[in-house]
Each structure stands twice: as C-alpha cells, then as structure tokens.
Amino acid sequence: MKILIASDIHGSAYWAERLIEAIDTERTDRVVLLGDLLYHGPRNDLPRDYAPKRVIPLLNDLAATGRLTAVRGNCEAEVDQMVLDVPCMADSSMLVDDHGRTLFFTHGHVFGAGLHNSVDNVPALPQGAALVYGHTHIKVNQESAGHPGLWLFNPGSVSIPKDGTHSYGIYESGLPVEQAFRHVVLEER
C-alpha cells in the first residue's frame, strides 16, 4: 500500500496544482490530506497564487477517485465542507495498513506529540503505530522521545513551509517504520 500524505495547502492554487501533478506521478493507492486546505489562516501570509475557488475543483476531482481522505485543520470551517466533496471536518482518521500497522492521521492542533507547536495529546494507539500530522509546517520523521514506540511523521507544508521547502510525504507499507515514510520536496518552477 502506497499513500501520499500532504498538509497545509492553505488555498494556494499553484501548490495545489503541483500536488495534483505529484499525485499523478506517484501512482498511490490513497491520498490523505491533513487539513488547512482552503483558507490561508490569520497568522499566515497569503501563499503563492492564493485562489481557494480554484483549489476546490482540484480537490473535488481527487475526491471523485475514491482515494482521498481528509481531516480537519485549525483553519477549516463549515463552509469548507459545503464546497468540498470529501468529508473534512473530523479531527482524525485511522487506517490499519495491509501489514497491520496503525496510522493515525490528524492535523496537529487537537492531537499531536508535542513537537514544534503541535499539542501533546496522543490518543491510545498500539505499539508500533504512527501518528501522522501537519499543522507545524515543519517536516518530521522520527520516533517520539516522549511517547516510546510511537513513530511521528509530518509531511511539512505544501504551500507555506516553515522549514524552507515545500513538501509532501509518502508512506509505503511492508517496510520497517523508519523506512516506510519519506519526504518529497516540491521545487518551484
């Protein structure tokens, strides 16, 4: 099972289009979006080519494939759900992959492992699980120091990175957890 994981598009049509290109190239089984899809948020500058109305059909086309899962970020509102064809108002989603590993997907403002500015609120998860979150706009791929046996993965931000590079993540089941996740940097054109 191959999953593309992305977070924090924040209404950037330019970066959403680049992400859709990456999804087509990666040929993944699933796509998981970790929130903050359409609105830039009051603490962020406007991202490149801020145009939420152009992002909506891109995400709806992806939702029509049946491969998309989305969770609520701190910038989602009821109006986002009114225009998107994928449920996006749940604080989390969980998946057990085809090899039995639990992946807990969340944005990072309700559940998180306390890195950067994510909250330290880890739900009960089995040993060897992965907490996959966004929110901080900073890439993470490591075992949790504060929660032994829990792997942490943050794909970074598609449109407003706080660590210098626009990125998404890839998860491939069947590999040891330290090899199962990787970051992919999106270069500006």
C-alpha contacts under 8 A as a table, 3 or more apart, distances in Angstrom:
res1	aa1	res2	aa2	distance
1	M	28	T	7.78
1	M	29	D	6.21
1	M	97	D	7.06
1	M	98	D	6.70
1	M	171	Y	7.98
1	M	172	E	5.77
1	M	173	S	5.32
1	M	174	G	7.97
2	K	28	T	5.07
2	K	29	D	5.38
2	K	30	R	6.73
2	K	170	I	7.05
2	K	171	Y	5.66
2	K	172	E	4.59
2	K	173	S	6.59
3	I	28	T	5.46
3	I	29	D	5.88
3	I	30	R	4.79
3	I	31	V	5.58
3	I	32	V	7.17
3	I	170	I	5.71
3	I	171	Y	5.08
3	I	172	E	6.55
4	L	23	I	7.08
4	L	26	E	7.82
4	L	28	T	6.28
4	L	30	R	6.41
4	L	31	V	4.78
4	L	32	V	6.27
4	L	168	Y	7.26
4	L	169	G	5.79
4	L	170	I	4.70
4	L	171	Y	6.50
5	I	31	V	5.93
5	I	32	V	4.85
5	I	33	L	5.97
5	I	34	L	7.41
5	I	155	P	6.55
5	I	168	Y	5.90
5	I	169	G	4.86
5	I	170	I	5.99
5	I	171	Y	7.52
6	A	9	I	7.96
6	A	31	V	7.90
6	A	32	V	6.43
6	A	33	L	5.02
6	A	34	L	6.17
6	A	134	G	7.86
6	A	155	P	5.97
6	A	156	G	7.53
6	A	157	S	7.09
6	A	158	V	6.64
6	A	167	S	7.60
6	A	168	Y	4.75
6	A	169	G	6.23
7	S	33	L	5.50
7	S	34	L	4.65
7	S	35	G	5.80
7	S	36	D	6.89
7	S	37	L	7.49
7	S	107	H	7.86
7	S	133	Y	8.00
7	S	134	G	5.46
7	S	135	H	7.42
7	S	137	H	7.91
7	S	155	P	6.78
7	S	156	G	6.72
7	S	157	S	5.39
7	S	158	V	6.16
7	S	168	Y	7.23
8	D	34	L	7.09
8	D	35	G	6.02
8	D	36	D	4.76
8	D	37	L	5.87
8	D	134	G	7.00
8	D	135	H	6.91
8	D	137	H	7.18
8	D	156	G	7.92
8	D	157	S	5.10
8	D	158	V	5.90
8	D	159	S	6.57
8	D	160	I	7.19
9	I	12	S	5.96
9	I	15	W	6.92
9	I	16	A	6.45
9	I	35	G	7.98
9	I	36	D	6.26
9	I	37	L	4.93
9	I	38	L	6.79
9	I	157	S	6.87
9	I	158	V	5.32
9	I	159	S	5.22
9	I	160	I	7.54
10	H	36	D	5.43
10	H	37	L	4.94
10	H	38	L	4.87
10	H	39	Y	4.95
10	H	40	H	4.43
10	H	41	G	7.41
10	H	47	P	7.11
10	H	50	Y	7.87
10	H	52	P	7.91
10	H	159	S	6.73
10	H	160	I	7.67
11	G	16	A	7.76
11	G	37	L	5.99
11	G	38	L	3.94
11	G	39	Y	5.34
11	G	40	H	6.07
11	G	47	P	7.46
11	G	50	Y	5.42
11	G	51	A	5.66
11	G	52	P	4.33
11	G	55	V	6.24
12	S	15	W	5.44
12	S	16	A	5.99
12	S	38	L	7.62
12	S	47	P	5.70
12	S	48	R	5.87
12	S	49	D	5.37
12	S	50	Y	4.38
12	S	51	A	5.83
12	S	52	P	6.64
12	S	55	V	7.02
12	S	159	S	6.43
13	A	16	A	5.01
13	A	17	E	6.00
13	A	48	R	7.74
13	A	49	D	5.64
13	A	50	Y	6.04
13	A	51	A	5.48
13	A	52	P	6.76
13	A	54	R	5.87
13	A	55	V	5.29
14	Y	17	E	5.34
14	Y	18	R	6.41
14	Y	48	R	6.53
14	Y	49	D	5.58
14	Y	50	Y	7.80
15	W	18	R	4.90
15	W	19	L	6.06
15	W	48	R	7.59
15	W	158	V	6.30
15	W	159	S	5.64
16	A	19	L	4.96
16	A	20	I	6.22
16	A	55	V	6.36
16	A	58	L	7.46
16	A	158	V	7.69
17	E	20	I	5.11
17	E	21	E	6.32
17	E	55	V	7.95
17	E	58	L	7.46
18	R	21	E	5.09
18	R	22	A	6.32
18	R	186	L	7.55
19	L	22	A	4.96
19	L	23	I	6.17
19	L	158	V	7.47
20	I	23	I	4.97
20	I	24	D	6.29
20	I	58	L	7.55
21	E	24	D	5.17
21	E	25	T	6.24
22	A	25	T	4.94
22	A	26	E	5.91
23	I	26	E	5.24
23	I	27	R	6.26
23	I	28	T	6.87
23	I	31	V	7.82
24	D	27	R	5.60
28	T	31	V	7.05
29	D	67	R	6.66
30	R	67	R	4.66
30	R	68	L	6.08
30	R	69	T	7.75
31	V	67	R	5.88
31	V	68	L	4.87
31	V	69	T	6.30
32	V	68	L	5.88
32	V	69	T	4.80
32	V	70	A	5.66
33	L	37	L	7.89
33	L	68	L	7.62
33	L	69	T	6.29
33	L	70	A	4.63
33	L	71	V	6.52
34	L	70	A	5.94
34	L	71	V	5.31
34	L	72	R	6.94
34	L	73	G	6.77
34	L	105	F	6.95
34	L	106	T	5.95
34	L	107	H	5.06
34	L	133	Y	6.39
34	L	134	G	5.83
35	G	70	A	6.57
35	G	71	V	5.33
35	G	72	R	4.80
35	G	73	G	3.95
35	G	74	N	7.47
35	G	75	C	7.69
35	G	76	E	7.12
35	G	88	C	7.55
35	G	106	T	7.88
35	G	107	H	5.70
35	G	134	G	7.43
35	G	135	H	7.84
36	D	39	Y	6.47
36	D	40	H	7.57
36	D	72	R	7.03
36	D	73	G	4.72
36	D	74	N	6.55
36	D	75	C	5.18
36	D	76	E	5.89
36	D	135	H	7.90
37	L	73	G	7.77
37	L	75	C	7.87
37	L	76	E	7.23
38	L	52	P	5.17
38	L	55	V	7.08
38	L	56	I	7.65
38	L	76	E	7.48
38	L	80	D	7.22
39	Y	52	P	6.99
39	Y	75	C	6.10
39	Y	76	E	7.11
40	H	44	N	6.17
40	H	45	D	7.26
40	H	46	L	6.08
40	H	47	P	7.09
40	H	50	Y	7.95
40	H	75	C	7.48
41	G	44	N	5.60
41	G	75	C	5.84
42	P	45	D	7.89
44	N	160	I	7.94
46	L	50	Y	6.26
47	P	50	Y	5.51
47	P	159	S	6.22
47	P	160	I	6.26
48	R	159	S	7.37
51	A	54	R	5.51
51	A	55	V	6.65
52	P	55	V	4.90
52	P	56	I	6.28
53	K	56	I	5.42
53	K	57	P	7.54
54	R	57	P	6.26
54	R	58	L	7.08
55	V	58	L	5.23
55	V	59	L	6.32
56	I	59	L	5.33
56	I	60	N	6.08
56	I	83	V	6.98
56	I	84	L	6.42
57	P	60	N	4.84
57	P	61	D	5.93
58	L	61	D	5.28
58	L	62	L	6.40
59	L	62	L	4.99
59	L	63	A	6.09
59	L	84	L	7.24
59	L	85	D	7.93
60	N	63	A	4.84
60	N	64	A	6.20
60	N	84	L	6.04
60	N	85	D	5.42
60	N	86	V	7.18
61	D	64	A	5.14
61	D	65	T	7.01
62	L	65	T	5.50
62	L	66	G	7.53
62	L	67	R	7.34
62	L	68	L	6.54
63	A	66	G	5.59
63	A	67	R	6.65
63	A	68	L	5.26
63	A	69	T	8.00
63	A	85	D	6.24
63	A	86	V	5.72
64	A	67	R	7.94
64	A	85	D	7.75
65	T	68	L	7.34
68	L	86	V	7.27
69	T	86	V	7.07
69	T	87	P	7.50
69	T	88	C	7.84
70	A	86	V	6.95
70	A	87	P	6.50
70	A	88	C	5.01
70	A	93	S	7.98
71	V	87	P	7.62
71	V	88	C	4.87
71	V	89	M	6.00
71	V	90	A	5.31
71	V	91	D	5.73
71	V	92	S	5.67
71	V	93	S	6.78
71	V	105	F	7.43
71	V	106	T	6.16
71	V	107	H	6.74
72	R	75	C	7.86
72	R	76	E	5.89
72	R	88	C	5.26
72	R	89	M	4.64
72	R	90	A	5.47
72	R	91	D	5.29
72	R	92	S	7.43
72	R	106	T	7.55
72	R	107	H	6.53
73	G	76	E	5.46
73	G	91	D	7.50
73	G	106	T	7.98
73	G	107	H	5.18
73	G	108	G	7.73
73	G	109	H	7.33
73	G	135	H	7.27
74	N	107	H	7.62
74	N	109	H	6.56
74	N	135	H	7.92
76	E	80	D	6.19
76	E	88	C	7.95
76	E	89	M	7.34
77	A	80	D	5.44
77	A	81	Q	7.13
77	A	89	M	7.83
78	E	81	Q	5.29
78	E	82	M	6.50
78	E	89	M	7.72
79	V	82	M	4.91
79	V	83	V	6.64
80	D	83	V	5.47
80	D	84	L	6.14
80	D	88	C	7.89
81	Q	84	L	5.15
81	Q	85	D	7.42
81	Q	86	V	7.62
81	Q	87	P	6.70
81	Q	88	C	6.21
81	Q	89	M	6.99
82	M	85	D	7.98
84	L	87	P	7.47
84	L	88	C	7.86
87	P	90	A	7.51
90	A	93	S	7.25
91	D	106	T	6.04
91	D	107	H	7.16
91	D	110	V	6.95
91	D	111	F	7.95
92	S	104	F	7.01
92	S	105	F	5.44
92	S	106	T	4.49
92	S	107	H	7.44
93	S	104	F	6.06
93	S	105	F	5.14
93	S	106	T	6.66
94	M	102	T	7.03
94	M	103	L	5.69
94	M	104	F	4.56
94	M	105	F	5.96
95	L	102	T	5.82
95	L	103	L	5.20
95	L	104	F	6.61
96	V	99	H	7.77
96	V	100	G	5.54
96	V	101	R	5.38
96	V	102	T	4.38
96	V	103	L	6.10
97	D	100	G	5.30
97	D	101	R	5.42
97	D	102	T	6.51
97	D	103	L	7.43
97	D	173	S	6.63
98	D	101	R	7.62
98	D	173	S	7.02
98	D	174	G	7.90
99	H	173	S	6.56
99	H	174	G	5.96
101	R	128	G	6.88
101	R	129	A	5.94
101	R	130	A	7.84
101	R	173	S	7.98
102	T	125	L	7.69
102	T	126	P	7.29
102	T	128	G	7.55
102	T	129	A	4.78
102	T	130	A	6.38
103	L	129	A	5.93
103	L	130	A	4.96
103	L	131	L	6.19
103	L	132	V	6.87
104	F	129	A	7.54
104	F	130	A	6.13
104	F	131	L	4.91
104	F	132	V	5.86
105	F	131	L	6.29
105	F	132	V	4.83
105	F	133	Y	5.94
106	T	110	V	7.85
106	T	111	F	6.53
106	T	112	G	7.72
106	T	131	L	7.68
106	T	132	V	6.30
106	T	133	Y	4.95
106	T	134	G	7.21
107	H	110	V	7.30
107	H	111	F	7.29
107	H	112	G	7.94
107	H	133	Y	4.86
107	H	134	G	4.88
107	H	135	H	5.55
108	G	111	F	5.20
108	G	112	G	4.81
108	G	118	S	5.10
108	G	119	V	6.49
108	G	133	Y	5.27
108	G	134	G	5.70
108	G	135	H	5.29
108	G	136	T	7.53
109	H	112	G	6.78
109	H	118	S	5.62
109	H	119	V	5.76
109	H	135	H	6.71
110	V	119	V	6.56
110	V	121	N	7.12
111	F	118	S	7.69
111	F	119	V	6.19
111	F	120	D	6.87
111	F	121	N	4.89
111	F	122	V	5.81
111	F	123	P	7.22
112	G	115	L	7.69
112	G	118	S	5.47
112	G	119	V	4.95
112	G	120	D	5.10
112	G	121	N	5.20
112	G	122	V	5.68
112	G	131	L	7.47
112	G	133	Y	7.05
113	A	118	S	6.72
113	A	119	V	6.29
113	A	120	D	4.49
113	A	121	N	6.13
113	A	122	V	5.95
113	A	131	L	7.91
113	A	144	S	7.32
113	A	146	G	7.53
113	A	147	H	7.60
113	A	152	L	7.71
114	G	117	N	6.79
114	G	118	S	5.10
114	G	119	V	4.84
114	G	120	D	3.95
114	G	121	N	7.40
115	L	118	S	5.64
115	L	119	V	7.56
115	L	120	D	7.70
116	H	136	T	6.45
116	H	138	I	7.98
117	N	135	H	7.93
117	N	136	T	6.00
118	S	135	H	6.86
118	S	136	T	6.47
122	V	125	L	7.97
125	L	129	A	6.29
126	P	129	A	5.70
127	Q	149	G	5.41
127	Q	150	L	6.62
128	G	149	G	5.38
128	G	150	L	5.73
128	G	151	W	7.00
128	G	177	V	7.93
129	A	149	G	7.34
129	A	150	L	5.50
129	A	151	W	6.31
130	A	150	L	5.66
130	A	151	W	4.44
130	A	152	L	5.70
130	A	153	F	7.18
131	L	150	L	7.01
131	L	151	W	6.17
131	L	152	L	5.08
131	L	153	F	6.40
132	V	152	L	6.02
132	V	153	F	4.82
132	V	154	N	5.84
133	Y	152	L	7.88
133	Y	153	F	6.44
133	Y	154	N	5.11
133	Y	155	P	7.58
134	G	137	H	6.34
134	G	138	I	7.87
134	G	154	N	5.33
134	G	155	P	6.61
134	G	156	G	6.40
134	G	157	S	7.33
136	T	156	G	7.28
136	T	162	K	7.59
137	H	154	N	7.97
137	H	155	P	7.92
137	H	156	G	4.51
137	H	157	S	4.60
137	H	160	I	6.91
137	H	161	P	5.06
137	H	162	K	5.28
137	H	163	D	7.11
138	I	154	N	6.88
138	I	155	P	7.45
138	I	156	G	4.56
138	I	157	S	6.91
138	I	161	P	6.62
138	I	162	K	5.72
138	I	163	D	5.42
139	K	153	F	7.45
139	K	154	N	5.06
139	K	155	P	5.26
139	K	156	G	4.25
139	K	157	S	7.88
139	K	163	D	7.31
139	K	183	H	7.66
140	V	152	L	6.66
140	V	153	F	5.09
140	V	154	N	4.73
140	V	155	P	6.86
140	V	156	G	7.45
141	N	151	W	7.55
141	N	152	L	5.73
141	N	153	F	4.60
141	N	154	N	6.62
141	N	178	E	7.76
141	N	181	F	7.07
141	N	182	R	7.45
142	Q	151	W	5.89
142	Q	152	L	5.41
142	Q	153	F	6.75
142	Q	178	E	7.22
143	E	148	P	7.19
143	E	149	G	7.02
143	E	150	L	5.90
143	E	151	W	4.35
143	E	152	L	5.77
144	S	147	H	5.14
144	S	148	P	5.84
144	S	149	G	7.24
144	S	150	L	5.61
144	S	151	W	5.81
144	S	152	L	6.07
145	A	148	P	6.02
147	H	150	L	5.85
151	W	177	V	7.31
153	F	181	F	7.30
154	N	169	G	7.69
155	P	167	S	6.36
155	P	168	Y	4.81
155	P	169	G	4.70
155	P	183	H	6.22
156	G	161	P	6.44
156	G	163	D	7.90
156	G	166	H	7.10
156	G	167	S	5.67
156	G	168	Y	6.33
156	G	169	G	7.94
157	S	160	I	5.67
157	S	161	P	4.83
157	S	162	K	7.71
157	S	166	H	5.76
157	S	167	S	5.72
157	S	168	Y	6.89
158	V	161	P	6.86
158	V	166	H	4.93
158	V	167	S	5.11
158	V	168	Y	6.25
158	V	186	L	7.77
159	S	166	H	6.01
160	I	166	H	7.05
161	P	164	G	5.76
161	P	165	T	5.83
161	P	166	H	5.56
161	P	167	S	7.83
162	K	165	T	7.76
165	T	185	V	6.33
165	T	186	L	7.33
165	T	187	E	7.90
166	H	185	V	5.72
166	H	186	L	5.31
166	H	187	E	7.13
167	S	183	H	6.67
167	S	184	V	5.48
167	S	185	V	4.33
167	S	186	L	5.34
168	Y	183	H	5.93
168	Y	184	V	5.48
168	Y	185	V	6.71
168	Y	186	L	7.68
169	G	181	F	6.92
169	G	182	R	5.66
169	G	183	H	4.49
169	G	184	V	5.82
170	I	180	A	7.93
170	I	181	F	5.67
170	I	182	R	5.39
170	I	183	H	6.39
170	I	184	V	7.40
171	Y	180	A	5.36
171	Y	181	F	4.55
171	Y	182	R	6.69
172	E	175	L	6.73
172	E	180	A	5.01
172	E	181	F	6.67
173	S	180	A	6.17
174	G	180	A	7.48
175	L	178	E	7.97
175	L	179	Q	5.98
175	L	180	A	5.10
176	P	179	Q	5.43
176	P	180	A	5.95
177	V	180	A	4.88
177	V	181	F	6.96
178	E	181	F	6.73
179	Q	182	R	7.23
